[in-house]
Amino acid sequence: MQLADAIKKRKSVRKFSANAPDWRKVINIIDSARWAPMAGNHQTIKFILVDDENKIRKIQDAAQQDFVGQVRYLIVAVSDYEYLRKMYPEWAEIYGRQQAGAAIQNMLLTITDMGMASCWVGWFDEPGVKNALDIPEDKVVEAILPIGFETKIHSSRQKKQDIENFLFFNKYGNRNKEARSKVSIEGS
């Protein structure tokens, strides 16, 4: 699949089939995260691959979202800001969140490319997730990614906004680009 296709096909799936992906493919998904940009080129984000049904159930409870427990595998993204705090004291949390987001997006695109599905879960009870997975208190749980295959019963796909609704030129709110009346994107 071409990158542009993966970007456009990626969606948040909340209905999974009973089919389980090959765990080796899930490892490849996690491997794609290491190619994301990292502050100081230091890998501060770690991943926990969860396949234990009891732990998945506990994480589902912490997320209070039933679809989290419909899969055979969860990836839990966890940041360790210690290095960032030493190198960039004032920016550590911002850099940590940015690089976690970049790594997670790499994984979401890889999931789509492999014909699988996921949903970036960012709302959860962090102490509940930490307790279920023995994550130390000083680490930050960034996201939960359920990994599976989309059920044949497709949920409706929300239409994305046109670029004119969120692109500004040279200052916030300026929608006008000199010598152009409308912005168009090739292939859309």
C-alpha positions as CSV (number, residue, x, y, z in Angstrom):
1,M,0.0,0.0,0.0
2,Q,1.3,3.5,-0.8
3,L,1.7,5.9,2.1
4,A,-1.0,8.3,0.8
5,D,-3.4,5.4,0.7
6,A,-2.6,4.2,4.2
7,I,-3.1,7.8,5.5
8,K,-6.5,8.1,3.8
9,K,-7.7,4.6,4.7
10,R,-6.7,4.8,8.4
11,K,-9.7,5.0,10.6
12,S,-10.7,4.4,14.2
13,V,-12.3,1.0,14.4
14,R,-14.4,0.0,17.4
15,K,-15.9,-3.3,16.1
16,F,-13.5,-6.2,15.7
17,S,-13.9,-9.7,14.3
18,A,-13.0,-12.7,16.4
19,N,-10.0,-13.4,14.1
20,A,-6.6,-12.8,15.8
21,P,-3.7,-11.3,14.0
22,D,-0.4,-13.2,13.8
23,W,1.6,-11.9,16.8
24,R,4.7,-11.6,14.6
25,K,2.9,-8.9,12.6
26,V,2.0,-7.1,15.8
27,I,5.8,-7.1,16.6
28,N,6.4,-5.5,13.2
29,I,3.8,-2.8,14.1
30,I,5.6,-2.0,17.2
31,D,8.9,-1.9,15.3
32,S,7.6,0.8,13.1
33,A,7.4,3.1,16.1
34,R,11.2,3.3,16.5
35,W,11.4,5.2,13.2
36,A,9.5,8.1,14.6
37,P,11.4,11.3,15.4
38,M,12.7,11.4,19.0
39,A,14.1,14.3,20.9
40,G,17.9,13.8,21.2
41,N,17.4,10.6,19.2
42,H,16.6,8.8,22.5
43,Q,13.9,6.3,22.5
44,T,11.8,7.4,25.5
45,I,8.6,5.5,24.6
46,K,8.3,1.9,25.5
47,F,5.6,-0.6,24.5
48,I,3.8,-3.4,26.3
49,L,2.3,-6.1,24.1
50,V,-0.6,-7.5,26.1
51,D,-2.2,-10.9,25.2
52,D,-3.2,-12.1,28.7
53,E,-7.0,-12.2,28.7
54,N,-7.3,-11.1,32.4
55,K,-5.0,-8.1,31.8
56,I,-6.9,-7.2,28.7
57,R,-10.2,-7.3,30.7
58,K,-8.6,-5.1,33.4
59,I,-7.4,-2.6,30.8
60,Q,-10.9,-2.6,29.2
61,D,-12.3,-1.8,32.6
62,A,-9.8,1.1,33.1
63,A,-10.7,2.4,29.6
64,Q,-14.4,2.0,30.2
65,Q,-14.8,1.1,26.6
66,D,-16.0,-2.4,25.7
67,F,-14.3,-2.6,22.3
68,V,-10.9,-2.5,24.0
69,G,-11.5,-6.0,25.2
70,Q,-12.7,-7.4,21.9
71,V,-9.2,-8.1,20.6
72,R,-6.5,-10.7,21.2
73,Y,-3.7,-8.1,21.4
74,L,-3.3,-4.6,23.0
75,I,-0.3,-2.4,22.6
76,V,0.1,0.0,25.6
77,A,2.5,2.9,24.9
78,V,4.4,4.1,28.0
79,S,6.8,7.1,28.1
80,D,9.7,7.5,30.4
81,Y,10.5,11.2,30.6
82,E,13.6,10.9,32.7
83,Y,16.1,11.5,29.9
84,L,14.0,14.3,28.5
85,R,13.9,16.0,31.9
86,K,17.7,16.0,32.1
87,M,18.2,17.2,28.5
88,Y,15.3,19.5,28.1
89,P,13.9,20.4,31.5
90,E,11.3,22.9,30.4
91,W,10.2,21.0,27.3
92,A,10.3,17.4,28.5
93,E,6.6,16.8,28.7
94,I,5.9,18.5,25.4
95,Y,8.6,16.6,23.6
96,G,7.5,13.4,25.2
97,R,3.9,13.8,24.0
98,Q,5.0,14.8,20.6
99,Q,7.3,11.8,20.1
100,A,4.7,9.5,21.5
101,G,2.2,10.8,19.0
102,A,4.6,10.4,16.2
103,A,5.4,6.8,17.2
104,I,1.7,5.9,17.6
105,Q,0.9,7.4,14.2
106,N,3.6,5.2,12.7
107,M,2.0,2.2,14.3
108,L,-1.5,3.2,13.1
109,L,-0.3,3.6,9.5
110,T,1.5,0.2,9.7
111,I,-1.7,-1.4,11.1
112,T,-3.7,0.0,8.1
113,D,-1.0,-1.1,5.7
114,M,-1.1,-4.7,7.0
115,G,-4.9,-4.8,6.6
116,M,-5.6,-4.7,10.3
117,A,-7.5,-2.2,12.4
118,S,-7.2,-0.2,15.6
119,C,-8.4,2.8,17.6
120,W,-6.1,5.2,19.4
121,V,-7.5,5.1,22.9
122,G,-6.4,8.1,24.9
123,W,-9.1,8.2,27.6
124,F,-8.5,5.7,30.4
125,D,-7.9,5.5,34.2
126,E,-4.1,5.7,34.2
127,P,-3.7,4.1,37.7
128,G,-5.9,1.2,36.6
129,V,-3.7,0.6,33.5
130,K,-0.5,0.9,35.6
131,N,-1.8,-1.5,38.2
132,A,-2.8,-4.1,35.6
133,L,0.6,-4.0,33.9
134,D,2.9,-3.2,36.9
135,I,4.0,0.1,35.3
136,P,6.1,2.2,37.7
137,E,4.4,5.3,39.0
138,D,6.9,7.7,37.4
139,K,6.1,6.5,33.8
140,V,3.3,8.0,31.7
141,V,0.7,5.8,29.9
142,E,0.3,7.6,26.6
143,A,-2.2,5.3,24.7
144,I,-3.8,2.0,24.3
145,L,-4.1,0.4,20.8
146,P,-6.4,-2.6,20.4
147,I,-5.1,-4.6,17.4
148,G,-7.4,-6.8,15.3
149,F,-9.4,-7.0,12.2
150,E,-12.5,-4.9,11.5
151,T,-15.7,-6.8,11.6
152,K,-17.7,-7.1,8.4
153,I,-20.3,-4.8,10.0
154,H,-18.7,-1.5,9.2
155,S,-19.3,1.5,11.2
156,S,-20.0,4.7,9.3
157,R,-16.9,6.7,8.4
158,Q,-17.0,10.3,9.4
159,K,-16.2,12.7,6.5
160,K,-13.0,14.6,7.0
161,Q,-13.0,18.4,6.7
162,D,-11.9,20.1,3.5
163,I,-8.4,21.6,3.8
164,E,-9.9,25.1,3.4
165,N,-11.4,24.7,6.8
166,F,-8.1,24.3,8.7
167,L,-5.3,25.8,6.6
168,F,-4.2,29.4,7.2
169,F,-1.5,31.5,5.4
170,N,1.1,33.5,7.3
171,K,-1.0,34.1,10.3
172,Y,-3.8,32.4,12.3
173,G,-7.2,33.0,10.6
174,N,-5.9,34.2,7.2
175,R,-7.4,31.9,4.6
176,N,-6.3,33.9,1.6
177,K,-3.1,33.1,-0.3
178,E,-2.1,35.7,-2.8
179,A,-2.6,34.7,-6.4
180,R,-4.8,31.7,-5.3
181,S,-8.5,31.7,-4.9
182,K,-8.8,28.1,-3.7
183,V,-6.4,25.5,-2.4
184,S,-6.7,22.0,-3.9
185,I,-4.9,18.9,-3.0
186,E,-3.7,16.6,-5.8
187,G,-5.6,13.3,-5.7
188,S,-8.4,14.4,-3.4
